[in-house]
């Protein structure tokens, strides 16, 4: 069984490497600066992670399972901010793995300015960048919200 798991892990590593090919990943400080210039940070972490670790103030919260529908400007289930394919979306997850896969999927949809944060939210915190701890985690965005 371990051999099967090891082979599958190698496949996941290849998938991740492929997703990161051509993806201009940002260090947390670069993502913070980009947000200051108008880029949108989108937090895909589930509620339990945001509750435990905190959030980035002003980040758009869209859990991973809805991301493509919420950010695709041609989709009827998009959020209002997703009104152009030219928006710079910076995807952040806990450690920077699923965000790479998500950013690559967004680029496949034609959102060519999508990228992610190296090291994810953990690296954001380690860099000393601002976080907030609301009494209740921010609710994920839905269509038209």
N, C-alpha and C positions, 0 to 999 in steps of 0.2 A: 504494500500500500504506500509506503514512503516513497518508493521510486515513482509511482504514479503522481503523487503530490509534488515531488520535485520537478517532474516533467511539466506539470501544469503551471507551477510557479515560474518556470523558465518561459513559458508561453505568455504569462502575464507580464513578465519583465520585457519581453519583445514587444508586446502591445503598448506598454508604457513608453518604451524607447521610440516606437513609431509615432505615437501621439506627440511626443516632444520634439520630433524632427521639424525644424522650421518654426517652432513655437518660441517667440521672443520672451521667455520667462523673466519675471521681475523679482528682484530681491524686495523684501518688505519696505525698505526705505524708498526704493524706486516706485513701488506701488502707491505709497503715501503721497509722493510728489506728483505722480500722475493723477491721482484723485484730486489734488489741489488744482490741477489744470483742467479738470472736467471729466476725467475718466470715471467710470462707475464700478465700484467694487461690489461684487455679488457673492454673498456668503451662502454656500451650499450645505453647510453643516446641519445635521439634524438638531432638533430642539434640545435634546439632552446634552449635547456638546456645548451649545451656546449658553445654556443655563449654568453648566459647570465652569466654563472657562471665560465667559463674557462674550462681548460682541464688539464690532467696529462701528462706532457712531456713524450714521449716515449710509451704511452699507445696505444694499438691497438684499433682502433675505428671500431666496428661492431655493427650496430644497432640491437636491439633485434630480429626483424623479420627475420634476416639472420643468427643468431648466430650458430645454430647447423650445417648448411651447410658449413659455413666458418671455423669452428674449427674441424670438423670431418676429421681425416686424411685419411679416406677411400672414401671421397666424391670428386667428380670431381670439385665441386665449392668451395673447400677449399682455404684458403690463404696459401702462402708458409711456414709460420712459423708453421702451423698445420701439421707437418710431422711425429708426433709420438703421441700415446695415453698417453704417460708418461709426457707430458708437464704439468707444474703447471699453470693452467689458473686461474686468480683471476678476477672475474667478478665484475664490479662496475656500479651502477646505481645512481640515485639521492639520495635516502634515505635508500637503503638496503633491499627493498622488492622484486622488480622484479628480482634483481640480485640473490636472494636466489632461486627463481623458475628457473631461467636460469641455475645456477650452478647445481641444481638437475637434470635438463634435460641433461646437458652435462655428468654428472655421469651416467645417464641411457644409454647414448651412449657408455659408456666404458671409458670415460675420467675421471678416478677415482681421479685424483689430482685436479679437478676443485673445486673451492670454491668461496666465495664472501666476501665483505667488510661490516662489521657491521656499519650501519649508512650511507653507501654509500659515494658519493662525498661530501655531506654536512658535514659528520663527518671528512672526509679527510681535508677539509678546516678548520674546527674547530680545528683540531689537529695541524694546522700550517704547514702542509706538502706542498711541492712546487706545484704550478700550473702555467700554462701559459695561456695567453690570445691572441692567434694569431689573426691577422686582419681578417682572414677567418677561420672558424672552420675546423678542419681536416676532410677531406672527409672519409666516411666509406669505409672500405676495400672491394674489390670485389675479385672474383676468380682470382688467379694467380698474384695478385698485391702485 
